[in-house]
Amino acid sequence: MPCRRTVLGLVSVLTAEAGRVDGKFLAPARASAWDQAVPEVIALLAAPEAKIRRAAAGILEHRARAAAAGTAARA
């Protein structure tokens, strides 16, 4: 599923960037939308395609780094 990998790659980049930018540039509902999406990203860790699992892990890694840096509300 090339499209799925592309979308996951985009989400990974956006998640990483959200941890780096000033909060005024992020949508106010972003944190709650992310909280709703996390279970679906976690489920992708069980996908049969290794590239999908790696992309999902990358997204979760960016989220964890943001949380560790104290920017969980922004990431």
N, C-alpha and C positions, 0 to 999 in steps of 0.2 A: 504494500500500500504506500506508494511514493508520496501521495498527498498527505497521508497521516504523518509520515516522517517530517515532511516540510512544515506542517502546522506545529508539530511538537518542537521542532527547531526554532521556529518563530517565538513560540511561548517561552522557550528556554532563554532566548536572548532578551525578550521583554522582561522576564522575571529578574534576570541579572541586572538589567539597566534600572529597573525600579528601585533596586537597592542602592543605586548610585546617585540618583537625581533628587533634587529638592522636592519635598512633599507637595508643594504647590502645583507641580506639573503632573500629579497623579489624580485620577478620578476619585472622588470621595467614596464611591461604592466599591472601589477596587479590592479592599481588604475583605469585605464580606463575599464578594464574587469569588475571590481566591479560596476562601474557607469552604465554599460550596463545591469548588472544583477539585480540591485536594483528594477526596476519596476516589474520584475517577482517575486521577494521575497515579495514585497508589495502585489501583487495579491494573494499570498498564505495565507494572513491574512483572506481571505474570503473563504478558503477551508472548506468543511463540516466536516473534521476530526479535532477534537480539538488538537491532537498531532501534526498535520501539522501546525496549526495556532500557537501553542506554539513554535515550532521549528523556524518558520519564525520570530516570535517576538524576539526570542533569538538572531538570526542572526542580526536583525536590532538594538537590544540593544547593542550588541558588537560593531557594527559600530558607533552608537551614542556615546558610551563611548570613542572610539578612537578619534572621531572628537572633543569631549569635551576636551580631553587631548592634542589636537593639533597634532594628528598623522593621520588626515584624509587622507592624501596622501599615508600613508602606509597601512591603514586598508581596 
